[in-house]
């Protein structure tokens, strides 16, 4: 209370709980998941909440790497971020450090860098990993089998930048779910909860302002 609203604040709604439930079931089985929806619908928040739920604490059995893709995100950047979380196991096989599972969250994967041949190397690295179970070492060019990595991605189907469509060769590896924009009731719940917490008096434990009235004023 009275400390501002943190960027990672998350308010559950029926829709977000549904998405988190199927996201949890599938990612636990190692199935990569893609959330598709317009800007501002909460895709990134749902993915971040999943990561927070399974990766927080010193005894967590899951590691995570989160990448916000943009026009500078290429295969080398993605490879280097993944490599930070990997360790050699045997032969050509690499796994997440501590023999844990690794969640790789790539937000707005379809907005990654487009090269002069109109290809997105970051997307192709993910596709190669899912197709063949690994990828080439960027330094030695030797093949690596990379195990226990699950990709969670978000895609805006109406990007403002000129980027190619994601290929079916990539999409076939993902369980794809639509992430609808919150309706008025859900928006009232989200903003009412955040404002109520922000303006709550820590001494009395009661709200200093009616969140419904504040939301009504904003609307």
Backbone torsions as a table, in degrees:
resi	resn	phi	psi	omega
1	UNK	NA	142.0	176.5
2	UNK	62.5	16.5	-178.8
3	UNK	-112.4	11.9	-176.7
4	UNK	86.6	164.1	-179.2
5	UNK	-97.2	113.0	-177.6
6	UNK	-67.6	152.3	-177.6
7	UNK	-63.7	-28.9	-177.6
8	UNK	-87.9	4.3	178.7
9	UNK	-57.8	136.5	-176.9
10	UNK	-136.3	127.6	178.3
11	UNK	-113.9	124.0	-178.3
12	UNK	-72.8	140.1	169.2
13	UNK	-128.0	172.6	179.2
14	UNK	-59.6	-45.5	-178.5
15	UNK	-64.0	-44.7	-179.0
16	UNK	-65.5	-35.7	177.5
17	UNK	-67.0	-37.6	176.4
18	UNK	-62.3	-46.4	179.6
19	UNK	-64.9	-42.2	179.4
20	UNK	-64.0	-35.1	-179.4
21	UNK	-65.8	-51.7	-179.2
22	UNK	-69.2	-33.9	177.3
23	UNK	-62.0	-41.4	178.8
24	UNK	-66.9	-45.3	-179.7
25	UNK	-60.4	-44.8	-175.8
26	UNK	-73.9	-43.5	-178.5
27	UNK	-67.7	-31.1	175.9
28	UNK	-62.5	-29.6	179.3
29	UNK	-89.0	1.7	-179.6
30	UNK	83.9	12.4	179.5
31	UNK	-86.8	125.1	177.8
32	UNK	-70.7	145.6	-173.9
33	UNK	-129.5	141.6	176.5
34	UNK	-125.4	127.4	174.7
35	UNK	-102.0	130.3	-177.0
36	UNK	-119.8	129.2	178.5
37	UNK	-177.9	164.6	-178.1
38	UNK	-69.7	165.3	-179.4
39	UNK	-59.7	133.3	177.2
40	UNK	88.9	4.1	-177.0
41	UNK	-84.6	-8.6	175.4
42	UNK	104.9	13.3	179.8
43	UNK	-58.1	-51.1	-177.2
44	UNK	-63.9	-38.1	-179.8
45	UNK	-65.0	-39.9	178.9
46	UNK	-65.1	-44.4	179.3
47	UNK	-63.9	-43.2	179.6
48	UNK	-64.7	-36.6	178.7
49	UNK	-66.8	-37.8	176.5
50	UNK	-63.1	-44.6	178.8
51	UNK	-62.5	-44.3	-179.9
52	UNK	-61.6	-37.9	-176.9
53	UNK	-67.5	-36.7	-173.6
54	UNK	-103.7	-14.8	-174.6
55	UNK	-110.2	-3.0	-178.8
56	UNK	-83.8	149.8	179.3
57	UNK	97.4	153.2	-176.6
58	UNK	-73.1	-20.9	-176.7
59	UNK	-103.4	14.2	-179.8
60	UNK	-61.8	139.7	-179.4
61	UNK	-93.0	6.6	-176.0
62	UNK	-130.1	132.6	172.0
63	UNK	-99.2	164.6	179.3
64	UNK	-143.6	151.9	169.2
65	UNK	-136.4	127.6	-175.9
66	UNK	-116.8	127.1	-176.0
67	UNK	-126.6	124.5	173.6
68	UNK	-93.2	101.2	-175.2
69	UNK	-70.5	141.8	175.5
70	UNK	-151.9	-168.6	-173.4
71	UNK	-70.2	-4.8	176.3
72	UNK	-102.2	-4.6	-175.8
73	UNK	-84.4	112.2	177.8
74	UNK	-123.0	-175.2	-176.0
75	UNK	-62.4	-38.6	-178.9
76	UNK	-63.3	-44.5	178.5
77	UNK	-61.8	-45.2	179.7
78	UNK	-63.6	-42.1	178.7
79	UNK	-60.6	-45.2	-178.0
80	UNK	-64.8	-38.6	178.1
81	UNK	-66.4	-39.8	177.0
82	UNK	-67.2	-42.6	-176.0
83	UNK	-60.7	-29.3	177.9
84	UNK	-61.6	-26.2	-175.8
85	UNK	-102.2	2.1	-174.7
86	UNK	-107.5	154.6	173.3
87	UNK	-140.4	152.2	179.7
88	UNK	-70.1	137.4	177.9
89	UNK	-109.6	-59.3	174.5
90	UNK	-165.4	151.5	178.3
91	UNK	54.5	-121.0	178.6
92	UNK	-103.0	13.2	-173.7
93	UNK	-97.6	132.4	176.0
94	UNK	-123.7	146.6	179.2
95	UNK	-135.4	170.2	176.4
96	UNK	-64.6	147.1	-177.8
97	UNK	-56.4	139.2	-179.4
98	UNK	76.1	14.3	-177.6
99	UNK	56.0	32.9	177.5
100	UNK	-92.2	178.5	171.6
101	UNK	-91.9	152.5	-178.2
102	UNK	-122.0	125.4	172.5
103	UNK	-98.1	119.6	177.1
104	UNK	-105.9	108.6	-178.3
105	UNK	-98.2	117.3	178.1
106	UNK	-116.3	103.4	-178.3
107	UNK	-83.7	135.4	-178.9
108	UNK	55.7	49.8	-176.6
109	UNK	-58.9	-30.1	-178.5
110	UNK	-75.1	-4.7	178.8
111	UNK	-100.4	10.2	-179.9
112	UNK	-68.1	169.5	-172.6
113	UNK	-58.4	136.6	176.1
114	UNK	-105.5	123.2	-178.5
115	UNK	-83.6	-176.6	-175.1
116	UNK	-68.6	-15.2	176.9
117	UNK	-95.3	9.4	179.1
118	UNK	66.3	32.0	175.4
119	UNK	-111.4	154.6	176.4
120	UNK	-111.8	102.7	-172.7
121	UNK	-65.2	-32.5	178.2
122	UNK	-64.7	-41.4	178.0
123	UNK	-64.0	-40.9	-178.8
124	UNK	-68.9	-30.7	176.0
125	UNK	-65.1	-43.9	177.1
126	UNK	-63.2	-43.6	-180.0
127	UNK	-62.3	-43.4	178.9
128	UNK	-63.5	-40.7	179.0
129	UNK	-60.8	-45.9	-178.5
130	UNK	-72.5	-32.9	178.8
131	UNK	-70.8	-48.7	-167.9
132	UNK	-112.1	-2.3	177.8
133	UNK	82.0	11.3	179.8
134	UNK	178.7	-168.5	178.4
135	UNK	-157.7	172.8	-177.3
136	UNK	-83.8	142.6	174.2
137	UNK	-65.3	127.2	-176.5
138	UNK	-67.0	-21.7	-177.4
139	UNK	-94.0	-45.8	-174.5
140	UNK	-101.2	-10.8	-177.2
141	UNK	64.5	14.9	175.8
142	UNK	-86.0	152.6	-177.0
143	UNK	-77.7	140.9	175.8
144	UNK	-124.4	128.8	166.8
145	UNK	-88.8	125.2	-176.7
146	UNK	-117.3	116.4	-173.4
147	UNK	-106.4	161.3	171.6
148	UNK	60.7	38.1	175.8
149	UNK	-117.0	128.5	177.9
150	UNK	-119.3	132.1	-179.2
151	UNK	-97.3	132.6	171.7
152	UNK	-119.5	122.3	-174.0
153	UNK	-130.1	159.8	175.3
154	UNK	-129.5	142.4	-176.7
155	UNK	-136.6	130.4	170.8
156	UNK	-94.6	114.3	-175.3
157	UNK	-71.3	-8.7	-179.7
158	UNK	-124.9	64.8	-178.4
159	UNK	-70.3	148.8	177.6
160	UNK	-81.5	-24.7	179.1
161	UNK	-82.1	153.9	178.2
162	UNK	-82.3	94.7	-178.8
163	UNK	-125.1	151.3	178.9
164	UNK	-71.1	158.7	175.8
165	UNK	-71.2	147.9	176.8
166	UNK	-67.3	137.9	-175.5
167	UNK	-78.0	154.3	177.0
168	UNK	-65.4	-23.8	177.5
169	UNK	-63.9	-30.8	175.6
170	UNK	-84.4	-47.6	-172.6
171	UNK	-61.7	-29.0	-177.0
172	UNK	-65.4	-15.8	-179.8
173	UNK	-87.4	-9.6	-172.1
174	UNK	-109.9	145.7	164.0
175	UNK	-85.7	119.3	-170.7
176	UNK	-108.3	129.1	-179.6
177	UNK	-129.0	139.2	174.3
178	UNK	-77.6	138.4	178.3
179	UNK	-113.2	97.3	-174.8
180	UNK	-71.3	153.3	176.4
181	UNK	-70.0	137.1	-178.2
182	UNK	-57.7	138.8	176.5
183	UNK	-79.5	179.0	-175.0
184	UNK	-61.0	-38.1	179.4
185	UNK	-64.6	-43.6	-180.0
186	UNK	-67.6	-38.9	177.4
187	UNK	-62.8	-39.5	178.5
188	UNK	-63.8	-41.5	178.5
189	UNK	-63.7	-45.8	-177.4
190	UNK	-62.8	-55.3	-175.2
191	UNK	-72.4	-32.8	177.2
192	UNK	-63.6	-41.4	179.1
193	UNK	-65.8	-45.3	-179.8
194	UNK	-63.3	-44.5	-178.6
195	UNK	-69.3	-37.3	178.8
196	UNK	-62.2	-42.5	178.6
197	UNK	-67.1	-40.0	-177.2
198	UNK	-65.5	-40.6	-175.4
199	UNK	-95.8	2.8	-178.7
200	UNK	-66.0	141.6	177.0
201	UNK	-84.1	117.7	-178.0
202	UNK	-65.3	-25.5	-179.2
203	UNK	-71.8	-45.7	-174.8
204	UNK	-93.6	-21.7	-177.4
205	UNK	75.8	10.3	179.7
206	UNK	-114.9	156.4	-178.0
207	UNK	-68.5	137.8	177.3
208	UNK	-85.0	-12.0	178.3
209	UNK	-148.0	152.3	177.9
210	UNK	-76.6	112.6	-176.8
211	UNK	-61.9	-32.6	179.0
212	UNK	-63.3	-39.3	179.6
213	UNK	-68.3	-38.3	179.3
214	UNK	-64.1	-45.2	179.5
215	UNK	-63.6	-39.9	178.7
216	UNK	-61.2	-39.9	178.1
217	UNK	-64.1	-40.8	179.7
218	UNK	-63.5	-43.8	-179.7
219	UNK	-64.1	NA	NA
